[in-house]
Amino acid sequence: MSAKRKVALFDTTLRDGSQREGLSLSAKDKISIATKLDQLGIDYVEGGWPGANPKDDAFFEQMREVKLRHAKLVAFSSTRRKGTRVSDDPNIMALVAAKTPVVCIFGKSWDMHVTHALVTTLDENLKMIAESVEFLKKKGLEVIYDAEHFFDGYRDNPAYAMETVKAADGAGADCIVLCDTNGGSIPSQIEEVFGEVTPQVKAPLGIHAHNDSDCAVANTLVAVECGAVQAQGTINGYGERCGNANLVSIIPALMLKMDVECIPAENLRLLTEVAHHVSEVANVSPDPHEPYVGENAFAHKGG
């Protein structure tokens, strides 16, 4: 009997999820949630952006005393700044100083963002990506590269968007995550782009979907069907604007409907406990109509 396919789960509740309007997590809150995610069997727990604020710095420092049984702690940041040597870039050096085994860095995929937001050249952006990944790999770190706004960038300029992920791939990124940062894609578009990108890179691919079109979970599942080996999301779908892909829905869909392994089978019974723990710590009332874990999910009204 062949082994089940395995997909790694990357939780960003503590970073992307905490950008939800009205949600604020202390370092203590983050440690509580990280420990619970580890118990569930999440593979990667993204803790925040080192150097961005004292709270995230305190979290990473305090997490050095916390023993995670399964999850790898991840620090997040951007590629180096334009016109700056990697070794002189404060964001990159803060990543290294966080002393996590894994780092996740994002870079620009959309040429418009390169020229208008970063105000630099397309070639310099490719160097920023490649040099940042290469530097962190030489530090012995596992490097996940988030291709920000990839689907929008690919629709606008597919050739350049591909150059950006090839830059990360050539520099040795361990996983390249295609991000639907604006949440505007639908499943057929995810499928089309994954089909075009997959043959052109050596690194395994992942998916990071936002929910602005109410398709984040569906887009994630389609990406997995297309070969994605990493699924990023948040507990209860927390996140800015309309939220992120909801891991509470993704996990049972992968395991029960797609026969894909993502957490130990016996841990599936912990899903409601984890979802409610995160909502309690975040001071957000749990949605009674949430699939799988809502109190009304299995209720029936006669008539």
Disulfide bonds with the S-S distance in Angstrom:
none
